[in-house]
Amino acid sequence: MNLFDLLGGAVFAFVQTDLRNNIAGVRARYNTHESVSETLENLVQAEAQEGEKHGTACLVRLTRGLLFTCRALQNAQEDRNAELRVCFKRAYDVVLRHHHSFIIRSVVSVAIHAVPRRSEFFTRIAEGGSVEKLDAELAKWLTALDALAIRLSAFLKDGNYGHV
């Protein structure tokens, strides 16, 4: 099941669509330039040399989305008393807010208020398993996702390819 389906699929449909479209954009660039796209860094560098930007722009937006998700769930793990909507709001304010217009911020605000209660979400995502085991596995996954997002963000910024 998709993470955003667990958060309220209809409410977060725009997030899912954005992530899917950005993955598709990076994949399309890769599929048409495999020989120079062994890594995401190679893909971006090759695109820059050709004067193209579509795959890179998609990668920047995808990295933002992944970083937002990562920060929201890290907030939830660090502040176990906070409801998920608070955790997602904190992450949004740090990662995405400054990239969005007033209208998009308003839509996101409504979506964040529709996030399920913390206990419901973690019970659903555990899928009948131990929430404690989920917590430990989630911590490992978030550590890896965080490292990936930070690495990509630094690469994009240092190369002047985009700002996450």
C-alpha positions, 0 to 999 in steps of 0.5 A: 500500500502507498504511504500517502494512501494511509495518510488519506489518499484523496487528500494527498492525491496531489502529492502522489501525482507529483512524486509519480510525475517526477519519477516518470520524468527522471526515468524518461531521461534515463531511458533515453540516455542510459549510457550517460546515466549510470547514476543520478549524478551522471544523468544530471551532468549529462543533461547539463552538458546538453543544455537540457533541464527536464530530468534535473528539474524532476529530480529536484522536485522528487528530492524535495518530496522525499525530504519532506516525507522523511522530515515529517516521519522523523519528526513523528519519531522524535516527538512521540507526543505530537500528532502527525499533522503537527509533524507534517506541518513542521516538515512542510514549513522547513522543506517545501513552504518557501517553494509554494505560492499562497494558493498551494500553501492553502491546499497543503494546509487543508491536506495536513489537517486531514492527516489521520491520528498518529495511532491510526496511521502507525497501526495501519502502516504496521499492517497487523504487525508489531508497531514497535518493530515497525518503529525500529525498521522505520528508523533504519529506513529514514536514516537511509532516506535522509542520507540519500536526500542530503547527498542529492541536495548537496550535489544539486546545490553545489553544481548549481543544478537546482535547490532542494 
